[in-house]
Structures are given as C-alpha cells and as structure tokens.
Amino acid sequence: KHPAWVKAKFSYNERYRFLGERLKAHGLHTVCEEAECPNIGECWGNGTATFMLLGDVCTRGCNFCSVASGKPEALDESEPAKVAEVIEDLGLDYAVLTSVNRDDLADQGSVAFAATIDAIHSRLPSCRVEALVPDFQGSRKCIARVVDTALYVFAHNIETVPRLYDRVRPGAGYTRSLEVLSAAKELSLTPRARANRESRLLTKSGLMLGIGESISEVKAVMQELRNHGVQLLTLGQYLQPSLDHLPVERYVPPEEFQGLA
C-alpha cells in the first residue's frame, strides 16, 4: 500500500485534452505514457510533457522500466518537425526530450536528438530544451553531436548506486554513465571557456530511491556526480510499474529527501 505522500490525484482539464489530442494526431510518444508515470495528470494538466524520441520500443530491458523492449521499428524522419510543431502550439518556455535506447543504430539516435533540438530552436528560439539522453554506448561523437546545438541542459540518469547496477540496469555501466556526463561538460567548453572551466551547458542526473540502496551509498554517488561536473540532481521514489518489475524495498519519507537536498 502506497503511503499518503506518494499519492497524486488525477487532473483532467483543457490543457490535458489539448496535449493528448496533438500528440495522438502527430503519432508522437511521451515517456509519461510509455513509462506509466502516475504524475501524468498533474504534469499534462499544467502543459508539461516529456517527449520520447526514436519510437516506443527500447533495445534494452532495464528491470525498473515499463517501456517495451525488443526490436524497434524504422525511424520516423519527420519526428523532429512534429515535436517542434507541438511545442510551438503549446507555447512552451521549457521542453524536455528523452528517448528509448537505440543500440541498433550506428548513431545511437544522436542525430535525431540534434535535429529535434534544432527544429525547436528554429520555431521557438525562446524555448529552453533539456535532453535526457541514453548512454550512447559511451560514444563521444554521439555526445558531441547533441551538445553542439542550442541545448540548455544535458541530462543522463545514473539511476542507482554501483552495487545494484547488475540488477537494476543490465546492459548499462555505472562508470560509463559518469563518463557520459563528464564528456558532455568537456565537449561543451569553447577554447576560451576551457581555461576557466566555464560552460554554457548545464549537466544533470537522477537517482531512484527505495530499491535497496543505503543513504551512505547515495551520498557517495552524489559526490562522484559532482566530481564529474554535474550541476543538477533529481532524487525520486521508485514505484513498481508491474509485478514483473523490481519490487519497492521501502518508501523513503519526505524528511529523508529533505536531508539529502
């Protein structure tokens, strides 16, 4: 039984309806739907959605995620323009892009990320864009392709502590994810800024809590993220999408989140 602090009321209003209709009309996907997020009503009702690029089938099978895994279909070449059009229609001042893993593609999907960011910037230059990217198998070329845009935040989630990686993120690597984040920061530096270690690009990561980690392990990961130049961090309660996914080990009370903050 979920404790009261993780329960959210579903909100349906005109913005929710409009966003749902536009997404359906363009055949677009959101991580809100594909990952069965319980906060979809609150976010969509406020006109906020995280657009999921590269289809809705992932080439990996993480044990916490409800996004379908298997063999993806061919890319929709018009997807960047469609996403930009919906964002312009909504008049967003901030847009978040994410994607499934596409290990089947030579570019790991980085070309589509860059094209979508460019399309949004062309239609709505005032809109800041955050890209929550997969690990691109550690390819610096793919990372550079995404960084070399008008991107505002480069995000990649570390997800959990090293001890739990094999159980939570099979096919991924803790060290690789740290290196992706540090590479993004490094590649965003101009020659002049490199001397002062100043970058226009913010880097961001996220951790799920409640799947068996200790607070000391979480703090150690937080320190490693800072050591790799990460400036923004989100911490969230893991919720089990289905009985086929990892169980919730515990519900982390609000005061622990406040302490970690």
Backbone as CSV, one residue per row, in Angstrom:
resi,resn,N_x,N_y,N_z,CA_x,CA_y,CA_z,C_x,C_y,C_z
1,LYS,0.846,-1.190,0.000,0.000,0.000,0.000,0.883,1.242,0.000
2,HIS,0.620,2.149,-0.939,1.417,3.369,-1.013,1.113,4.283,0.173
3,PRO,2.141,4.875,0.764,1.896,5.879,1.808,1.284,7.140,1.190
4,ALA,0.674,7.934,2.034,-0.077,9.105,1.551,0.791,10.069,0.762
5,TRP,2.082,10.176,1.112,2.905,11.218,0.472,3.280,10.911,-0.972
6,VAL,3.034,9.697,-1.452,3.345,9.420,-2.858,2.091,9.330,-3.721
7,LYS,0.937,9.591,-3.144,-0.302,9.530,-3.913,-0.580,10.869,-4.591
8,ALA,-1.054,10.795,-5.833,-1.364,12.015,-6.583,-2.757,11.897,-7.191
9,LYS,-3.510,12.980,-7.158,-4.834,12.993,-7.766,-4.715,13.219,-9.268
10,PHE,-5.544,12.520,-10.025,-5.527,12.689,-11.471,-6.248,13.985,-11.833
11,SER,-5.630,14.755,-12.720,-6.196,16.048,-13.111,-6.484,16.049,-14.609
12,TYR,-7.724,16.300,-14.979,-8.094,16.383,-16.395,-8.662,17.775,-16.647
13,ASN,-8.018,18.507,-17.552,-8.525,19.826,-17.900,-8.292,20.079,-19.385
14,GLU,-8.512,21.301,-19.828,-8.415,21.623,-21.246,-6.994,21.437,-21.775
15,ARG,-5.990,21.787,-20.972,-4.600,21.629,-21.416,-4.246,20.147,-21.564
16,TYR,-4.742,19.323,-20.662,-4.509,17.876,-20.748,-5.121,17.336,-22.037
17,ARG,-6.372,17.731,-22.303,-7.068,17.261,-23.503,-6.346,17.716,-24.766
18,PHE,-5.955,18.984,-24.801,-5.293,19.538,-25.982,-3.970,18.817,-26.255
19,LEU,-3.177,18.631,-25.214,-1.889,17.972,-25.383,-2.067,16.540,-25.870
20,GLY,-3.023,15.821,-25.266,-3.275,14.442,-25.686,-3.693,14.352,-27.141
21,GLU,-4.547,15.265,-27.574,-5.022,15.259,-28.959,-3.897,15.563,-29.938
22,ARG,-3.056,16.543,-29.605,-1.955,16.910,-30.500,-0.937,15.788,-30.628
23,LEU,-0.613,15.146,-29.522,0.327,14.029,-29.555,-0.212,12.883,-30.404
24,LYS,-1.484,12.573,-30.228,-2.101,11.480,-30.980,-2.159,11.815,-32.466
25,ALA,-2.495,13.048,-32.785,-2.616,13.457,-34.184,-1.290,13.326,-34.929
26,HIS,-0.191,13.579,-34.227,1.131,13.519,-34.853,1.817,12.170,-34.669
27,GLY,1.174,11.259,-33.947,1.781,9.955,-33.721,3.013,10.012,-32.850
28,LEU,3.053,10.981,-31.916,4.209,11.149,-31.043,4.034,10.358,-29.752
29,HIS,5.160,10.111,-29.086,5.151,9.362,-27.832,5.690,10.240,-26.714
30,THR,5.229,9.983,-25.494,5.794,10.638,-24.316,6.211,9.557,-23.328
31,VAL,7.240,9.860,-22.561,7.664,8.919,-21.528,6.597,8.867,-20.437
32,CYS,5.792,9.911,-20.338,4.701,9.946,-19.362,3.752,8.762,-19.567
33,GLU,3.434,8.494,-20.826,2.541,7.384,-21.147,3.271,6.048,-21.150
34,GLU,4.411,5.997,-21.861,5.097,4.724,-22.063,5.647,4.149,-20.763
35,ALA,6.062,5.012,-19.844,6.583,4.547,-18.560,5.498,4.507,-17.490
36,GLU,4.247,4.765,-17.891,3.092,4.682,-16.994,3.294,5.544,-15.743
37,CYS,3.724,6.776,-15.957,4.006,7.670,-14.833,2.712,8.062,-14.109
38,PRO,2.668,7.914,-12.787,1.453,8.262,-12.034,1.193,9.756,-11.938
39,ASN,2.188,10.572,-12.325,2.026,12.030,-12.247,1.538,12.650,-13.554
40,ILE,1.123,11.819,-14.504,0.758,12.322,-15.828,-0.361,13.356,-15.764
41,GLY,-1.333,13.153,-14.905,-2.444,14.104,-14.813,-1.992,15.479,-14.372
42,GLU,-1.137,15.513,-13.357,-0.639,16.783,-12.842,0.199,17.512,-13.889
43,CYS,1.115,16.766,-14.534,2.019,17.407,-15.490,1.295,17.849,-16.762
44,TRP,0.518,16.944,-17.352,-0.201,17.298,-18.572,-1.198,18.413,-18.303
45,GLY,-1.808,18.407,-17.135,-2.754,19.460,-16.789,-2.101,20.817,-16.708
46,ASN,-0.777,20.824,-16.441,-0.022,22.075,-16.398,0.691,22.370,-17.713
47,GLY,0.415,21.537,-18.734,1.023,21.753,-20.043,2.458,21.283,-20.141
48,THR,2.856,20.361,-19.270,4.224,19.849,-19.269,4.232,18.383,-19.693
49,ALA,5.095,18.042,-20.623,5.236,16.649,-21.052,6.677,16.412,-21.465
50,THR,7.125,15.177,-21.310,8.463,14.804,-21.748,8.333,13.969,-23.009
51,PHE,8.768,14.515,-24.131,8.617,13.865,-25.423,9.649,12.746,-25.578
52,MET,9.183,11.580,-26.022,10.061,10.436,-26.193,10.338,10.215,-27.673
53,LEU,11.600,10.384,-28.048,12.011,10.262,-29.436,12.353,8.819,-29.789
54,LEU,12.505,8.557,-31.086,13.043,7.289,-31.608,12.111,6.104,-31.419
55,GLY,10.808,6.370,-31.319,9.849,5.276,-31.195,9.549,4.920,-29.760
56,ASP,8.821,3.798,-29.568,8.417,3.412,-28.218,8.882,2.007,-27.841
57,VAL,9.869,1.480,-28.571,10.440,0.168,-28.255,11.930,0.326,-28.001
58,CYS,12.388,-0.149,-26.852,13.771,0.018,-26.425,14.579,-1.245,-26.722
59,THR,15.855,-1.070,-27.055,16.711,-2.226,-27.336,17.283,-2.835,-26.057
60,ARG,17.029,-2.208,-24.918,17.463,-2.768,-23.645,16.259,-3.104,-22.783
61,GLY,16.493,-3.779,-21.677,15.390,-4.198,-20.809,15.718,-3.961,-19.354
62,CYS,15.773,-2.693,-18.933,16.052,-2.385,-17.530,14.914,-2.890,-16.646
63,ASN,15.258,-3.381,-15.479,14.278,-4.061,-14.633,13.391,-3.139,-13.809
64,PHE,13.527,-1.841,-13.995,12.674,-0.881,-13.300,11.713,-0.186,-14.254
65,CYS,11.877,-0.395,-15.552,11.210,0.429,-16.561,10.121,-0.351,-17.294
66,SER,8.980,0.297,-17.518,7.859,-0.368,-18.180,7.802,-0.100,-19.683
67,VAL,8.757,0.664,-20.222,8.798,0.870,-21.667,9.089,-0.470,-22.346
68,ALA,8.365,-0.775,-23.428,8.515,-2.057,-24.114,9.929,-2.227,-24.658
69,SER,10.447,-3.438,-24.600,11.768,-3.720,-25.155,11.636,-4.753,-26.266
70,GLY,12.555,-4.691,-27.224,12.507,-5.615,-28.357,13.197,-5.013,-29.558
71,LYS,12.695,-5.326,-30.751,13.258,-4.806,-31.987,12.455,-3.586,-32.426
72,PRO,13.076,-2.405,-32.417,12.345,-1.177,-32.783,12.012,-1.125,-34.270
73,GLU,11.025,-0.297,-34.592,10.678,-0.056,-35.990,11.605,1.008,-36.570
74,ALA,11.488,1.220,-37.859,12.307,2.238,-38.519,11.975,3.620,-37.966
75,LEU,12.944,4.523,-38.016,12.745,5.868,-37.506,11.752,6.652,-38.353
76,ASP,11.006,7.523,-37.698,10.127,8.463,-38.377,10.953,9.718,-38.661
77,GLU,11.337,9.907,-39.909,12.218,11.018,-40.274,11.567,12.383,-40.038
78,SER,10.231,12.408,-39.956,9.540,13.684,-39.746,9.320,13.988,-38.266
79,GLU,9.781,13.107,-37.392,9.537,13.276,-35.961,10.075,14.594,-35.402
80,PRO,11.296,15.015,-35.739,11.782,16.296,-35.193,10.857,17.473,-35.500
81,ALA,10.372,17.545,-36.729,9.470,18.640,-37.114,8.141,18.547,-36.365
82,LYS,7.641,17.322,-36.176,6.370,17.131,-35.467,6.486,17.568,-34.009
83,VAL,7.560,17.168,-33.360,7.761,17.544,-31.960,7.862,19.059,-31.837
84,ALA,8.619,19.688,-32.723,8.777,21.144,-32.690,7.439,21.847,-32.901
85,GLU,6.616,21.302,-33.770,5.309,21.916,-34.046,4.415,21.875,-32.811
86,VAL,4.378,20.738,-32.120,3.552,20.622,-30.917,4.061,21.575,-29.831
87,ILE,5.358,21.662,-29.673,5.935,22.550,-28.661,5.604,24.012,-28.972
88,GLU,5.637,24.355,-30.257,5.257,25.718,-30.649,3.772,25.953,-30.387
89,ASP,2.932,24.967,-30.717,1.490,25.091,-30.465,1.202,25.336,-28.989
90,LEU,1.942,24.642,-28.130,1.728,24.774,-26.695,2.354,26.048,-26.130
91,GLY,3.238,26.672,-26.924,3.902,27.880,-26.457,4.789,27.633,-25.246
92,LEU,5.470,26.484,-25.235,6.275,26.129,-24.073,7.499,27.016,-23.945
93,ASP,7.879,27.301,-22.709,9.141,28.011,-22.486,10.231,27.032,-22.058
94,TYR,9.836,25.767,-21.847,10.795,24.729,-21.463,10.279,23.394,-21.982
95,ALA,11.128,22.661,-22.678,10.728,21.371,-23.228,11.766,20.314,-22.867
96,VAL,11.284,19.124,-22.547,12.181,18.014,-22.194,12.038,16.918,-23.241
97,LEU,13.187,16.467,-23.753,13.227,15.378,-24.722,13.948,14.193,-24.106
98,THR,13.432,12.996,-24.336,14.144,11.790,-23.944,13.942,10.762,-25.039
99,SER,14.413,9.550,-24.822,14.257,8.532,-25.857,14.459,7.149,-25.270
100,VAL,14.075,6.167,-26.060,14.461,4.792,-25.774,15.937,4.632,-26.145
101,ASN,16.552,3.526,-25.737,17.886,3.192,-26.233,17.746,2.634,-27.647
102,ARG,18.626,3.063,-28.535,18.634,2.543,-29.901,20.021,2.011,-30.247
103,ASP,20.385,0.911,-29.590,21.672,0.283,-29.852,21.762,-0.294,-31.261
104,ASP,20.611,-0.357,-31.957,20.595,-0.886,-33.322,21.051,0.141,-34.350
105,LEU,21.168,1.410,-33.941,21.538,2.481,-34.864,23.007,2.841,-34.704
106,ALA,23.664,3.088,-35.821,25.082,3.453,-35.781,25.301,4.734,-34.990
107,ASP,24.343,5.676,-35.060,24.490,6.951,-34.355,23.809,6.945,-32.993
108,GLN,23.275,5.785,-32.582,22.621,5.626,-31.282,21.416,6.560,-31.090
109,GLY,20.947,7.156,-32.196,19.827,8.085,-32.111,20.238,9.526,-31.873
110,SER,21.539,9.799,-31.838,22.007,11.156,-31.546,21.650,12.153,-32.647
111,VAL,21.591,11.688,-33.889,21.227,12.579,-34.999,19.797,13.088,-34.821
112,ALA,18.900,12.216,-34.400,17.503,12.612,-34.184,17.389,13.603,-33.037
113,PHE,18.152,13.388,-31.967,18.154,14.346,-30.854,18.570,15.729,-31.349
114,ALA,19.695,15.784,-32.067,20.208,17.069,-32.547,19.216,17.740,-33.495
115,ALA,18.618,16.952,-34.387,17.667,17.508,-35.349,16.435,18.075,-34.644
116,THR,15.981,17.400,-33.592,14.808,17.869,-32.855,15.112,19.153,-32.097
117,ILE,16.269,19.207,-31.461,16.666,20.427,-30.745,16.769,21.595,-31.719
118,ASP,17.367,21.355,-32.880,17.500,22.412,-33.892,16.132,22.862,-34.395
119,ALA,15.217,21.910,-34.596,13.879,22.245,-35.089,13.108,23.078,-34.073
120,ILE,13.235,22.742,-32.796,12.569,23.520,-31.744,13.141,24.933,-31.695
121,HIS,14.468,25.027,-31.746,15.115,26.346,-31.676,14.737,27.211,-32.867
122,SER,14.554,26.586,-34.030,14.179,27.331,-35.233,12.765,27.890,-35.119
123,ARG,11.850,27.086,-34.565,10.444,27.509,-34.459,10.212,28.423,-33.258
124,LEU,10.888,28.112,-32.144,10.616,28.819,-30.897,11.937,29.057,-30.159
125,PRO,12.701,30.061,-30.595,14.038,30.296,-30.025,14.030,30.550,-28.523
126,SER,12.916,31.026,-27.990,12.851,31.342,-26.560,12.692,30.097,-25.686
127,CYS,12.375,28.973,-26.294,12.130,27.741,-25.533,13.461,27.076,-25.177
128,ARG,13.702,26.867,-23.888,14.887,26.141,-23.457,14.622,24.641,-23.563
129,VAL,15.640,23.909,-23.971,15.463,22.469,-24.208,16.395,21.668,-23.306
130,GLU,15.820,20.674,-22.664,16.577,19.705,-21.872,16.496,18.357,-22.581
131,ALA,17.632,17.698,-22.745,17.667,16.386,-23.383,18.146,15.357,-22.374
132,LEU,17.258,14.409,-22.055,17.602,13.288,-21.180,17.984,12.124,-22.084
133,VAL,19.271,11.913,-22.242,19.759,11.003,-23.282,20.144,9.643,-22.708
134,PRO,20.152,8.601,-23.559,20.727,7.312,-23.149,22.246,7.430,-23.097
135,ASP,22.935,6.332,-22.835,24.394,6.449,-22.691,25.143,6.449,-24.021
136,PHE,24.427,6.274,-25.142,25.056,6.282,-26.476,26.245,5.318,-26.545
137,GLN,26.222,4.293,-25.672,27.333,3.343,-25.568,28.674,4.046,-25.339
138,GLY,28.592,5.228,-24.723,29.797,5.973,-24.382,30.446,6.720,-25.532
139,SER,29.799,6.802,-26.694,30.397,7.430,-27.873,30.516,8.947,-27.709
140,ARG,31.741,9.450,-27.683,31.960,10.896,-27.596,31.450,11.615,-28.843
141,LYS,31.499,10.948,-29.982,30.997,11.550,-31.211,29.493,11.798,-31.108
142,CYS,28.771,10.829,-30.546,27.322,10.993,-30.381,27.011,12.083,-29.360
143,ILE,27.776,12.093,-28.270,27.569,13.111,-27.242,27.825,14.496,-27.821
144,ALA,28.919,14.635,-28.576,29.265,15.927,-29.178,28.175,16.404,-30.123
145,ARG,27.574,15.482,-30.848,26.527,15.840,-31.807,25.353,16.505,-31.089
146,VAL,24.984,16.009,-29.920,23.866,16.574,-29.158,24.285,17.888,-28.490
147,VAL,25.492,17.917,-27.962,25.985,19.115,-27.261,26.136,20.290,-28.216
148,ASP,26.485,20.015,-29.469,26.724,21.069,-30.452,25.422,21.593,-31.040
149,THR,24.504,21.965,-30.179,23.206,22.523,-30.553,22.901,23.660,-29.576
150,ALA,21.666,24.151,-29.616,21.250,25.189,-28.668,20.741,24.579,-27.363
151,LEU,21.189,23.386,-27.032,20.730,22.672,-25.844,21.031,23.465,-24.573
152,TYR,20.094,23.444,-23.628,20.250,24.147,-22.353,20.726,23.206,-21.248
153,VAL,20.129,22.000,-21.179,20.510,21.019,-20.154,20.764,19.664,-20.813
154,PHE,21.938,19.107,-20.548,22.268,17.755,-20.983,22.093,16.850,-19.769
155,ALA,21.123,15.937,-19.862,20.801,15.069,-18.727,21.022,13.602,-19.079
156,HIS,21.560,12.873,-18.131,21.695,11.424,-18.254,21.586,10.842,-16.850
157,ASN,20.637,9.953,-16.638,20.376,9.452,-15.295,21.310,8.311,-14.905
158,ILE,21.942,8.467,-13.761,22.780,7.413,-13.201,21.913,6.290,-12.631
159,GLU,20.685,6.634,-12.209,19.602,5.754,-11.769,19.786,5.124,-10.391
160,THR,20.946,4.504,-10.121,21.099,3.806,-8.843,22.569,3.752,-8.449
161,VAL,22.852,3.085,-7.347,24.218,3.001,-6.814,24.952,1.839,-7.491
162,PRO,26.294,1.872,-7.515,27.059,0.845,-8.240,26.717,-0.580,-7.842
163,ARG,26.512,-0.844,-6.566,26.252,-2.202,-6.082,25.009,-2.836,-6.713
164,LEU,24.040,-2.016,-7.118,22.774,-2.529,-7.629,22.681,-2.526,-9.153
165,TYR,23.751,-2.114,-9.832,23.671,-1.922,-11.279,23.282,-3.183,-12.035
166,ASP,23.890,-4.314,-11.730,23.597,-5.540,-12.476,22.132,-5.933,-12.352
167,ARG,21.524,-5.634,-11.227,20.118,-5.993,-11.014,19.171,-4.962,-11.609
168,VAL,19.552,-3.699,-11.561,18.655,-2.619,-11.979,18.835,-2.247,-13.450
169,ARG,20.098,-2.138,-13.907,20.377,-1.653,-15.260,21.284,-2.617,-16.035
170,PRO,20.833,-3.840,-16.302,21.662,-4.746,-17.101,21.892,-4.150,-18.488
171,GLY,23.127,-4.225,-18.957,23.446,-3.640,-20.256,24.001,-2.239,-20.155
172,ALA,23.901,-1.628,-18.975,24.460,-0.297,-18.759,25.665,-0.419,-17.837
173,GLY,26.360,0.684,-17.622,27.531,0.664,-16.761,27.635,1.933,-15.946
174,TYR,27.888,1.798,-14.659,27.984,2.952,-13.768,29.089,3.913,-14.219
175,THR,30.270,3.378,-14.452,31.404,4.217,-14.861,31.138,4.872,-16.208
176,ARG,30.542,4.112,-17.127,30.228,4.678,-18.447,29.285,5.863,-18.314
177,SER,28.272,5.747,-17.468,27.319,6.843,-17.308,27.987,8.082,-16.731
178,LEU,28.897,7.895,-15.772,29.642,9.035,-15.244,30.470,9.693,-16.345
179,GLU,31.079,8.876,-17.184,31.922,9.404,-18.259,31.102,10.136,-19.317
180,VAL,29.869,9.690,-19.553,28.984,10.398,-20.487,28.732,11.818,-19.994
181,LEU,28.462,11.949,-18.702,28.170,13.257,-18.126,29.395,14.170,-18.157
182,SER,30.556,13.640,-17.808,31.759,14.471,-17.827,32.160,14.834,-19.255
183,ALA,31.925,13.920,-20.206,32.247,14.215,-21.606,31.370,15.345,-22.140
184,ALA,30.093,15.335,-21.774,29.186,16.398,-22.227,29.672,17.756,-21.748
185,LYS,30.090,17.820,-20.502,30.591,19.088,-19.957,31.865,19.514,-20.684
186,GLU,32.775,18.567,-20.867,34.045,18.876,-21.528,33.836,19.329,-22.963
187,LEU,32.955,18.632,-23.688,32.741,18.936,-25.101,31.985,20.239,-25.309
188,SER,31.339,20.729,-24.273,30.587,21.983,-24.401,31.466,23.209,-24.187
189,LEU,32.689,22.986,-23.738,33.574,24.108,-23.452,34.214,24.650,-24.728
190,THR,34.095,25.934,-24.939,34.836,26.590,-26.019,36.298,26.684,-25.594
191,PRO,37.224,26.894,-26.535,38.639,27.024,-26.152,38.867,28.081,-25.075
192,ARG,38.162,29.206,-25.181,38.332,30.281,-24.193,37.750,29.869,-22.842
193,ALA,36.565,29.227,-22.894,35.918,28.833,-21.644,36.652,27.669,-20.987
194,ARG,37.328,26.850,-21.802,38.003,25.670,-21.259,39.055,26.057,-20.222
195,ALA,39.715,27.190,-20.436,40.748,27.633,-19.494,40.156,27.952,-18.126
196,ASN,38.913,28.445,-18.120,38.249,28.802,-16.868,37.261,27.746,-16.394
197,ARG,37.156,26.653,-17.148,36.212,25.564,-16.835,34.780,26.104,-16.712
198,GLU,34.428,27.016,-17.611,33.076,27.571,-17.620,32.338,27.074,-18.861
199,SER,31.105,26.685,-18.685,30.326,26.146,-19.798,28.927,26.724,-19.797
200,ARG,28.399,26.970,-20.991,27.018,27.435,-21.105,26.042,26.308,-20.797
201,LEU,26.498,25.051,-20.906,25.637,23.890,-20.803,25.572,23.366,-19.370
202,LEU,24.353,23.157,-18.876,24.167,22.544,-17.563,24.095,21.022,-17.735
203,THR,24.690,20.294,-16.803,24.585,18.835,-16.830,23.776,18.377,-15.622
204,LYS,23.031,17.296,-15.835,22.020,16.883,-14.858,21.938,15.362,-14.806
205,SER,21.619,14.829,-13.623,21.420,13.392,-13.495,20.298,13.120,-12.504
206,GLY,19.934,11.839,-12.369,18.844,11.471,-11.484,19.072,10.110,-10.857
207,LEU,18.558,9.952,-9.646,18.648,8.703,-8.891,17.277,8.281,-8.401
208,MET,16.987,6.983,-8.489,15.788,6.412,-7.881,16.148,5.925,-6.486
209,LEU,15.277,6.159,-5.534,15.486,5.665,-4.179,14.406,4.638,-3.826
210,GLY,14.750,3.766,-2.893,13.782,2.775,-2.427,13.929,1.410,-3.056
211,ILE,15.087,1.130,-3.694,15.272,-0.181,-4.326,16.421,-0.976,-3.692
212,GLY,16.798,-0.583,-2.467,17.799,-1.366,-1.756,19.095,-0.648,-1.471
213,GLU,19.203,0.602,-1.884,20.423,1.384,-1.642,20.451,1.895,-0.198
214,SER,21.631,2.216,0.290,21.770,2.856,1.595,21.991,4.348,1.386
215,ILE,21.701,5.124,2.418,21.897,6.568,2.319,23.372,6.901,2.100
216,SER,24.268,6.142,2.727,25.702,6.404,2.533,26.107,6.149,1.090
217,GLU,25.499,5.137,0.455,25.790,4.867,-0.956,25.273,6.000,-1.838
218,VAL,24.095,6.525,-1.511,23.528,7.636,-2.272,24.444,8.856,-2.176
219,LYS,24.914,9.159,-0.972,25.801,10.316,-0.785,27.106,10.135,-1.550
220,ALA,27.606,8.894,-1.611,28.838,8.640,-2.355,28.635,8.892,-3.846
221,VAL,27.474,8.486,-4.377,27.162,8.745,-5.787,27.010,10.245,-6.031
222,MET,26.361,10.931,-5.114,26.208,12.383,-5.250,27.584,13.059,-5.356
223,GLN,28.530,12.611,-4.537,29.873,13.190,-4.576,30.567,12.882,-5.901
224,GLU,30.396,11.651,-6.405,31.010,11.291,-7.685,30.413,12.106,-8.828
225,LEU,29.118,12.355,-8.778,28.486,13.184,-9.806,29.071,14.594,-9.790
226,ARG,29.266,15.147,-8.591,29.882,16.479,-8.512,31.304,16.449,-9.054
227,ASN,32.026,15.362,-8.749,33.398,15.236,-9.242,33.448,15.191,-10.765
228,HIS,32.339,14.766,-11.388,32.264,14.691,-12.849,31.535,15.897,-13.444
229,GLY,31.408,16.964,-12.650,30.888,18.231,-13.171,29.393,18.376,-13.228
230,VAL,28.648,17.437,-12.639,27.182,17.513,-12.690,26.692,18.623,-11.757
231,GLN,25.787,19.461,-12.280,25.297,20.610,-11.519,23.877,20.436,-10.982
232,LEU,23.090,19.596,-11.626,21.696,19.407,-11.223,21.440,17.936,-10.924
233,LEU,20.683,17.662,-9.872,20.384,16.280,-9.494,18.943,16.168,-9.024
234,THR,18.237,15.173,-9.547,16.896,14.873,-9.057,16.931,13.547,-8.319
235,LEU,16.188,13.474,-7.223,16.023,12.250,-6.450,14.542,11.920,-6.408
236,GLY,14.196,10.683,-6.715,12.783,10.313,-6.750,12.529,8.956,-6.131
237,GLN,11.299,8.751,-5.672,10.887,7.457,-5.135,10.601,6.486,-6.269
238,TYR,11.230,5.324,-6.247,10.920,4.279,-7.227,9.553,3.685,-6.919
239,LEU,8.743,3.532,-7.955,7.458,2.847,-7.849,7.448,1.695,-8.845
240,GLN,6.973,0.554,-8.438,6.982,-0.655,-9.263,5.887,-0.578,-10.335
241,PRO,6.265,-0.557,-11.632,5.250,-0.467,-12.692,4.339,-1.685,-12.764
242,SER,4.883,-2.870,-12.480,4.088,-4.102,-12.502,4.785,-5.146,-11.641
243,LEU,4.134,-6.281,-11.434,4.726,-7.343,-10.629,5.932,-7.987,-11.314
244,ASP,6.110,-7.698,-12.596,7.257,-8.233,-13.338,8.509,-7.381,-13.159
245,HIS,8.373,-6.238,-12.494,9.498,-5.336,-12.314,10.046,-5.432,-10.888
246,LEU,11.168,-4.780,-10.665,11.793,-4.797,-9.345,10.807,-4.349,-8.268
247,PRO,10.797,-5.028,-7.135,9.904,-4.604,-6.057,10.429,-3.355,-5.353
248,VAL,9.534,-2.620,-4.725,9.924,-1.492,-3.884,10.428,-2.058,-2.563
249,GLU,11.657,-1.733,-2.204,12.216,-2.207,-0.938,11.704,-1.370,0.231
250,ARG,11.547,-0.069,-0.006,10.999,0.798,1.042,10.545,2.116,0.440
251,TYR,9.634,2.778,1.137,9.197,4.109,0.747,9.992,5.120,1.566
252,VAL,10.721,5.971,0.870,11.599,6.936,1.536,10.756,8.124,2.003
253,PRO,10.741,8.418,3.302,9.890,9.503,3.801,10.397,10.877,3.376
254,PRO,9.514,11.864,3.327,9.879,13.203,2.876,11.061,13.813,3.632
255,GLU,11.171,13.528,4.927,12.261,14.119,5.700,13.634,13.615,5.256
256,GLU,13.698,12.392,4.719,14.971,11.887,4.194,15.336,12.595,2.888
257,PHE,14.328,12.839,2.060,14.583,13.614,0.837,15.074,15.016,1.195
258,GLN,14.461,15.616,2.196,14.873,16.954,2.619,16.309,16.947,3.131
259,GLY,16.670,15.904,3.866,18.030,15.785,4.362,19.030,15.638,3.236
260,LEU,18.694,14.844,2.228,19.583,14.676,1.076,19.694,15.976,0.279
261,ALA,18.608,16.721,0.189,18.658,18.017,-0.505,19.637,18.954,0.191
